Amino acid sequence: MRLKKLEKKIYMVSLVLILAFPYFVEVEAALTATWDDMDDLTGADGQSWRVLPPIWDDMDGLLGVDGQSWTASLPTWDDMDDLTGADGQSWASENAAWDLTVNNSGQHEGSGCLDFAIESTDPDNGSFSISGINEDFSSCNYLKFWVKTPASSSFRFEMEDPSNTVYWDVATSSGDWEEITINLSSPSAGSADLSNIVKVAFSGLDRPGSGVYHYLFDVVYLDAWDLTVNNSGQYEGSGCLEFTIENTDPDNGEFSISNINEDFSSYGYLKFWVKTSVPSSFRFEMEDPSNTVYWDVSTSSTNWEGIIIDLSSPSGGSADLSHIEKVAFSSLDRPGSGEYHYFFDVIYLAAWELVENHISQYEGSGCLEFIIMHDDMDDGEFGVSGINEDFSPYNYLEFWAKTPIPSFFEFEIVSPSGTAYWNVSTSSANWEKVTINLFNPSGGSTDLSHVTKVAFSGLDRPTSGSYHYLFDYISLKGKGGTGEDGYIEGKVFEDKNGNGVYNAGEGIADATVVACCYKKRYTTTTDSEGNYKLPSPLGTTEEVPWDDMDDLIGADGESWESEDVAAWDLTVNNSDQHEGSGCLEFTIENTDPDNGEFSISNINENFSVYSYLTFWVKSPALLSMFEFKIGSPTGTAYWNVSTISTGWEKVTINLSDPDSGSTDLSHVNKVGFLELDRPISGSYDYLFDDIRLIRIIIEEEGLFYDLEGTKYRVEAYKEAENGDLGYKKEMKYVELNLDDHIKTVNFSLTKETEPKAKYTDLYTLWMEIGDLKAVNEYTIVLFDVSKRYWEHAQTKMIPDKVYFQVFREGNFIGEYILDLCDNTFVIQEVLKVEIL
């Protein structure tokens, strides 16, 4: 069918130009939600954005760095460095036959310990004590001391009030230093008033069979405080440390980790999380071999609070941060009554800063500023954790970023089931909008219905000085009511400084932006800063799972099999899948006869209603290449596939555009993967998971869609108003496709030098052929109606010419220029189209 003749005839009024100026297609707005305006550090669910630096101790348990444990630093009752003890009294042996001396070389800690010596010739088992004291142990739960016995031994620890004696049986299991814990509420025998103790003794110390025994005793603690692991009230991770102190305890509390060897000298900050029973003040301390440095800390609530320690600015003392042997939390307040519970969780070493910036924001009252120094230990990261968000109704996430130089970093979304990340790049040092396709991550996977953390990571360190990254306004975008799931947006501005990019203050307000794509036209005006947004003409998509590849059983009950079972192995992998409970693992060795292939046959499937097929693959080597095939009784079509990395990657197959061959998609009987490379040596393992079919849903009847991409003509201008000069029209063409629904198109307009005709109503209109029954399936599309409006003349001029094209059911037939007559919008002429 072709056009033979296109001629003009004069008839009665039978062809009417539909001049509904301006004409546009109304589109329901897309689902849009502001997720975080980023005006301050408080984000979703009341949680705060914070830097995510290396973890020094997750505090999930008592075991910390260097294999050492956190312990409550107990009040010392007697350090036993010498014979002088409580109340100025002295330790002494109970019999002159035994020797009690000070040992300054074999102590457990401090400057010395007590050395009790007993010989085989002595008259009885030994004892030593301190008398004439007046001590109150009633507020203590436990007493602890260190002992080193010559062999595994048994003896007694005793206390006396003025009238009674109570004792606890003690046993050691070696000849090394051991810590003995005395439960003051559970003696072995006897009783005494613990609030009025006048004597403390160690008795029943065994004589040797020959020679001499030396018993060493060191440091007696009063165990008033409890340090335990809490696995239900933690800030993050699997647990936190809980410090309990009672009103009857003898002093404010302390706990610490000792005997470590840590270097903090390269860090600017240390951060930890704390939750106190009441707003509290305490100290954070560090010790080197000789000195102590501390920072005063306070909390303002009974909720979890993040505490930042500026390592360069202590409250008092000094220490060598490159050689820290002890870290402690001290001066934890006792309550007036009852008990206090302090919770501590996750200590970070923070080399980065995250602050609020209320000057340079893109919009709103502020933005977040991330600062990283050249001497920081790693690329930067910050995020918001402890949230519970549902992103599943949305297709896209957007944010604004201003990077110090064109940069690359990652955006992460975390859920209990995993982490997905998207590679992000910026092209300038100005504000840029970044759009994340939530269903197409660069790597990993996550449950979008249960988001627990959002983060920005991999923020580059500079080679010198510092970098400042600005982030602003995160929003979520979904599909609109008429199938529009994308948009075109940007800036209209006057490049006043000639640098080729938009700068603050250059936006043109109330400029007109129009976008045209066959039989569809959108128009809008810019806001006060020159911003605009227009819908995209693309249709929505529907994903249909075809094979989850959790096992070898696939479509129609058939099985996936290697094409040469003797050479290649096809198995199920239940540990490294991309999603679900498993994936298929194809193994090929260097000694195998050829490149590999596996497939599923004898199926009967209809792919003809779908436009695309996707699957996930994890290749064993970088830049791998293989083929995907679909077979039918009439032939086989092949698609070339390539991967970039050795991680999981999503592959999209355009079913209508194979690289070679052809097939009947309505009668698919085989699907396969082939030409899987053999290694030079050893073996290669390819993983495959989750095949899906994608259908494009065309929701507006008669609207043309190109499955590969739709060209969209976008124009911007500003007409003269109130005698002012307008801005010249600029036109750009934009390609949209399924993988790129969102485009940013900026316009730099030039101001007119003299008044020009208005552009109003110069755009695509529709005109239908009237009552010519022979050609009633034809459509005439008009372009560039030459309507003019001269502001200075205050005279409207009607259209005088029209350029149009003729289509039959969407197929181009021909084009024509028609003169319009007199002062009317009715064309009293028709087209007669003869078809061979």
Secondary structure, 3 states (H helix, E strand, C coil): CCEEEEEEEECCCCCCCCCCCCCCCCCCCCCEEEEECCCCCECHHHCEEEECCCEEECCCCCECHHHCEEEECCCEEECCCCCECHHHCEEEECCCCCEEEEECCCCCCCCCEEEEEEECCCCCCEEEEEEEEEECCCCCCEEEEEEECCCCCEEEEEEECCCCEEEEEEECCCCCEEEEEEECCCCCEECCCCCCEEEEEEEEECCCCCCEEEEEEEEEEEECCEEEEECCCCCCCCCEEEEEEECCCCCCEEEEECCCCECCCCCCEEEEEEECCCCCEEEEEEECCCCEEEEEEECCCCCCEEEEEECCCCCEECCCCCCECEEEEEEECCCCCCEEEEEEEEEEEECCEEEEECCCCCCCCCEEEEEEECCCCCCEEEEEEEEEECCCCCCEEEEEEECCCCCEEEEEEEECCEEEEEEEECCCCCEEEEEEECCCCCEECCCCCCEEEEEEEEECCCCCCEEEEEEEEEEEECCCCCCCCCEEEEEEECCCCCCCCCCCCCECCCCEEEEEECCEEEEEECCCCCEEEEECCCCEEEEEEEECCCCCECHHHCEEEECCCCCCEEEEECCCCCCCCCEEEEEEECCCCCCEEEEEEEEEECCCCCCEEEEEEECCCCCCEEEEEEEECCEEEEEEEECCCCCEEEEEEECCCCCEECCCCCCEEEEEEEEECCCCCCEEEEEEEEEEEEEEECCCCCCCCCCCCEEEEEEEEECCCCCCCCEEEEEEEEEEECCECEEECCEECCECCCCCCCCCCCCCEEEECCCCHHHCCEEEEEECCCCEEECCCCEEECCCEEEEEEEECCEEEEEEEEECCCCCCCCCEEEEEEEC
